Amino acid sequence: MTTISDQPASLPEGELTRRYRDMLEDAIRRQPDSYLWSHKRWKRVWKDEYASLWIEESH
């Protein structure tokens, strides 16, 4: 098991989510055959309207 942060409440808003996203992306890139690619998220085509929902780096 991996700990993302020992003090998550002290992180800036969204930072815990960004760290989780980065860890998940790294795991998928290292072992893509272990990821469930049939997940609905990957069945949709990107639309510009999604941009406002995207979490970007805060720094």
DSSP file (Angstrom, degrees, kcal/mol; ACC not computed):
  #  RESIDUE AA STRUCTURE BP1 BP2  ACC     N-H-->O    O-->H-N    N-H-->O    O-->H-N    TCO  KAPPA ALPHA  PHI   PSI    X-CA   Y-CA   Z-CA
    1    1 A M              0   0    0      0, 0.0     2,-0.4     0, 0.0     0, 0.0   0.000 360.0 360.0 360.0 145.0    0.0    0.0    0.0
    2    2 A T        -     0   0    0      0, 0.0     2,-0.6     0, 0.0     0, 0.0  -0.930 360.0-142.6-114.6 134.4    1.2    3.5   -0.8
    3    3 A T        -     0   0    0     -2,-0.4     3,-0.2     1,-0.2     0, 0.0  -0.847   7.4-166.0 -94.7 124.9    0.5    6.6    1.4
    4    4 A I  S    S-     0   0    0     -2,-0.6     2,-0.3     1,-0.3    -1,-0.2   0.886  74.2  -6.5 -77.2 -39.8   -0.2    9.7   -0.7
    5    5 A S        -     0   0    0      1,-0.1    -1,-0.3     6,-0.0     6,-0.0  -0.967  47.3-148.9-157.1 139.1    0.2   12.0    2.3
    6    6 A D  S    S+     0   0    0     -2,-0.3    -1,-0.1     1,-0.3    -2,-0.0   0.717 105.7  30.7 -78.0 -21.2    0.7   11.7    6.0
    7    7 A Q    >   +     0   0    0      1,-0.1     3,-1.6     2,-0.0     4,-0.3  -0.577  68.1 165.5-135.5  71.2   -1.2   15.0    6.5
    8    8 A P  G >  S+     0   0    0      0, 0.0     3,-1.3     0, 0.0     8,-0.2   0.794  73.2  64.2 -62.2 -28.5   -3.8   15.3    3.7
    9    9 A A  G 3  S+     0   0    0      1,-0.3     4,-0.0     4,-0.0    -2,-0.0   0.746  97.6  57.3 -66.8 -21.4   -5.7   18.1    5.5
   10   10 A S  G <  S+     0   0    0     -3,-1.6    -1,-0.3     2,-0.0    -3,-0.0   0.536  87.4  99.2 -87.2  -5.3   -2.6   20.3    5.2
   11   11 A L  S <  S-     0   0    0     -3,-1.3     3,-0.1    -4,-0.3     5,-0.0  -0.477  84.6 -99.4 -79.3 151.4   -2.4   20.0    1.4
   12   12 A P    >   -     0   0    0      0, 0.0     3,-2.1     0, 0.0     4,-0.5  -0.295  58.3 -75.4 -62.5 155.4   -3.8   22.8   -0.9
   13   13 A E  T 3  S+     0   0    0      1,-0.3    -4,-0.0     2,-0.1     0, 0.0  -0.284 119.8  12.6 -55.6 130.5   -7.3   22.1   -2.3
   14   14 A G  T 3> S+     0   0    0     -3,-0.1     4,-2.3    41,-0.0    -1,-0.3   0.216  94.8 108.2  89.4 -14.7   -7.1   19.5   -5.1
   15   15 A E  H <> S+     0   0    0     -3,-2.1     4,-2.5     1,-0.2     5,-0.2   0.893  76.7  51.9 -66.2 -40.2   -3.5   18.4   -4.4
   16   16 A L  H  > S+     0   0    0     -4,-0.5     4,-2.3     1,-0.2    -1,-0.2   0.909 111.5  48.1 -62.2 -41.3   -4.5   15.0   -3.0
   17   17 A T  H  > S+     0   0    0      2,-0.2     4,-2.8     1,-0.2    -2,-0.2   0.909 110.8  51.0 -64.7 -42.5   -6.6   14.4   -6.1
   18   18 A R  H  X S+     0   0    0     -4,-2.3     4,-2.4     2,-0.2    -2,-0.2   0.910 110.8  48.6 -61.6 -42.4   -3.7   15.5   -8.3
   19   19 A R  H  X S+     0   0    0     -4,-2.5     4,-2.3     2,-0.2    -2,-0.2   0.912 112.1  48.3 -65.0 -42.0   -1.3   13.1   -6.5
   20   20 A Y  H  X S+     0   0    0     -4,-2.3     4,-2.7     2,-0.2     5,-0.2   0.931 111.3  50.9 -62.4 -45.4   -3.7   10.2   -6.8
   21   21 A R  H  X S+     0   0    0     -4,-2.8     4,-2.7     1,-0.2    -2,-0.2   0.918 111.3  47.9 -56.9 -45.5   -4.2   10.9  -10.5
   22   22 A D  H  X S+     0   0    0     -4,-2.4     4,-2.2     2,-0.2    -1,-0.2   0.887 112.2  48.9 -65.8 -39.1   -0.4   11.0  -11.1
   23   23 A M  H  X S+     0   0    0     -4,-2.3     4,-2.3     2,-0.2    -2,-0.2   0.910 113.0  47.6 -66.3 -42.0    0.1    7.7   -9.2
   24   24 A L  H  X S+     0   0    0     -4,-2.7     4,-2.4     2,-0.2    -2,-0.2   0.924 111.8  49.7 -64.5 -45.0   -2.7    6.0  -11.1
   25   25 A E  H  X S+     0   0    0     -4,-2.7     4,-2.4    -5,-0.2    -1,-0.2   0.910 110.9  50.0 -60.5 -42.4   -1.4    7.3  -14.4
   26   26 A D  H  X S+     0   0    0     -4,-2.2     4,-2.2     1,-0.2    -1,-0.2   0.918 110.4  49.7 -62.2 -44.0    2.1    6.0  -13.5
   27   27 A A  H  X S+     0   0    0     -4,-2.3     4,-2.2     1,-0.2    -1,-0.2   0.896 111.7  48.8 -62.6 -40.6    0.7    2.6  -12.6
   28   28 A I  H  < S+     0   0    0     -4,-2.4    -1,-0.2     1,-0.2    -2,-0.2   0.903 111.3  49.4 -66.4 -41.2   -1.2    2.3  -15.8
   29   29 A R  H  < S+     0   0    0     -4,-2.4    -2,-0.2     1,-0.2    -1,-0.2   0.869 113.7  46.3 -66.6 -35.5    1.8    3.3  -17.9
   30   30 A R  H  < S+     0   0    0     -4,-2.2    -2,-0.2     1,-0.2    -1,-0.2   0.869 133.5  14.9 -74.2 -36.1    4.0    0.7  -16.1
   31   31 A Q    ><  +     0   0    0     -4,-2.2     3,-1.9    -5,-0.2     4,-0.3  -0.541  67.5 163.6-138.1  69.7    1.5   -2.1  -16.4
   32   32 A P  G >  S+     0   0    0      0, 0.0     3,-1.2     0, 0.0     5,-0.1   0.779  74.6  64.9 -62.6 -26.2   -1.2   -1.2  -18.9
   33   33 A D  G 3  S+     0   0    0      1,-0.2     4,-0.1    -3,-0.1    -5,-0.1   0.673  96.7  58.2 -70.7 -14.4   -2.4   -4.8  -19.2
   34   34 A S  G <  S+     0   0    0     -3,-1.9     2,-0.3    -7,-0.2    -1,-0.2   0.545  88.8  91.3 -89.9  -8.1   -3.5   -4.7  -15.5
   35   35 A Y  S <  S-     0   0    0     -3,-1.2     2,-1.5    -4,-0.3     3,-0.1  -0.698  82.6-120.9 -94.1 140.9   -5.9   -1.8  -16.1
   36   36 A L    >   +     0   0    0     -2,-0.3     3,-1.5     1,-0.2    -3,-0.1  -0.621  32.2 179.8 -79.5  91.0   -9.5   -2.3  -16.9
   37   37 A W  T 3  S+     0   0    0     -2,-1.5    -1,-0.2     1,-0.3     5,-0.1   0.582  70.7  74.3 -72.8  -9.9   -9.6   -0.5  -20.3
   38   38 A S  T 3   +     0   0    0     -3,-0.1    -1,-0.3     3,-0.1     5,-0.1   0.478  67.1 128.0 -81.6   0.5  -13.3   -1.2  -20.7
   39   39 A H  S X  S-     0   0    0     -3,-1.5     3,-1.6     1,-0.1     4,-0.3  -0.274  71.9-119.5 -56.1 140.7  -14.1    1.4  -18.1
   40   40 A K  G >  S+     0   0    0      1,-0.3     3,-1.9     2,-0.2     4,-0.4   0.774 105.8  73.2 -56.7 -29.2  -16.7    3.8  -19.4
   41   41 A R  G >  S+     0   0    0      1,-0.3     3,-0.8     2,-0.2    -1,-0.3   0.858  97.7  48.0 -55.6 -35.6  -14.4    6.8  -19.0
   42   42 A W  G <  S+     0   0    0     -3,-1.6    -1,-0.3     1,-0.2    -2,-0.2   0.475  97.1  71.3 -87.7  -1.6  -12.4    5.6  -22.0
   43   43 A K  G <  S+     0   0    0     -3,-1.9     2,-0.3    -4,-0.3    -1,-0.2   0.526  84.8  83.9 -89.7  -6.2  -15.4    5.1  -24.2
   44   44 A R  S <  S-     0   0    0     -3,-0.8     2,-0.3    -4,-0.4     3,-0.0  -0.728  76.4-127.1-101.1 147.9  -16.1    8.8  -24.6
   45   45 A V        -     0   0    0     -2,-0.3    -2,-0.1     1,-0.1     2,-0.1  -0.725  37.4-100.5 -88.9 140.3  -14.4   11.2  -27.0
   46   46 A W        -     0   0    0     -2,-0.3     2,-0.4     2,-0.0    -1,-0.1  -0.350  39.2-167.6 -61.9 135.4  -12.9   14.4  -25.5
   47   47 A K    >   -     0   0    0      1,-0.1     3,-2.2    -2,-0.1     4,-0.4  -0.959  30.1-123.8-123.4 145.5  -15.0   17.5  -25.9
   48   48 A D  G >  S+     0   0    0     -2,-0.4     3,-1.6     1,-0.3     4,-0.3   0.793 108.4  68.9 -57.8 -28.8  -13.8   21.0  -25.2
   49   49 A E  G >  S+     0   0    0      1,-0.3     3,-0.6     2,-0.2    -1,-0.3   0.698  89.2  65.1 -65.4 -17.5  -16.6   21.5  -22.7
   50   50 A Y  G X> S+     0   0    0     -3,-2.2     3,-2.1     1,-0.2     4,-0.6   0.706  79.3  84.5 -74.6 -19.4  -14.8   19.0  -20.4
   51   51 A A  G X4 S+     0   0    0     -3,-1.6     3,-1.0    -4,-0.4    -1,-0.2   0.829  82.1  58.2 -55.5 -36.2  -11.8   21.4  -20.0
   52   52 A S  G <4 S+     0   0    0     -3,-0.6    -1,-0.3    -4,-0.3    -2,-0.1   0.692 105.7  51.2 -69.4 -16.4  -13.5   23.3  -17.2
   53   53 A L  G <4 S+     0   0    0     -3,-2.1    -1,-0.2    -4,-0.2    -2,-0.2   0.552  86.1 109.4 -93.1 -10.6  -13.7   20.0  -15.2
   54   54 A W    <<  -     0   0    0     -3,-1.0     2,-0.7    -4,-0.6    -3,-0.0  -0.438  65.2-136.2 -73.5 137.5  -10.0   19.2  -15.7
   55   55 A I        -     0   0    0     -2,-0.2     2,-0.2   -38,-0.1    -1,-0.1  -0.851  27.7-172.5 -95.7 116.0   -7.7   19.4  -12.6
   56   56 A E        -     0   0    0     -2,-0.7   -38,-0.1     1,-0.1     2,-0.1  -0.563  35.6 -78.0-102.5 168.5   -4.5   21.1  -13.5
   57   57 A E        -     0   0    0     -2,-0.2    -1,-0.1     1,-0.1   -42,-0.0  -0.386  33.5-149.6 -62.1 141.3   -1.3   21.6  -11.5
   58   58 A S              0   0    0      1,-0.2    -1,-0.1    -3,-0.1   -43,-0.0   0.555 360.0 360.0 -92.6  -8.1   -1.6   24.4   -9.0
   59   59 A H              0   0    0      0, 0.0    -1,-0.2     0, 0.0    -2,-0.1   0.444 360.0 360.0-110.0 360.0    2.0   25.5   -9.1
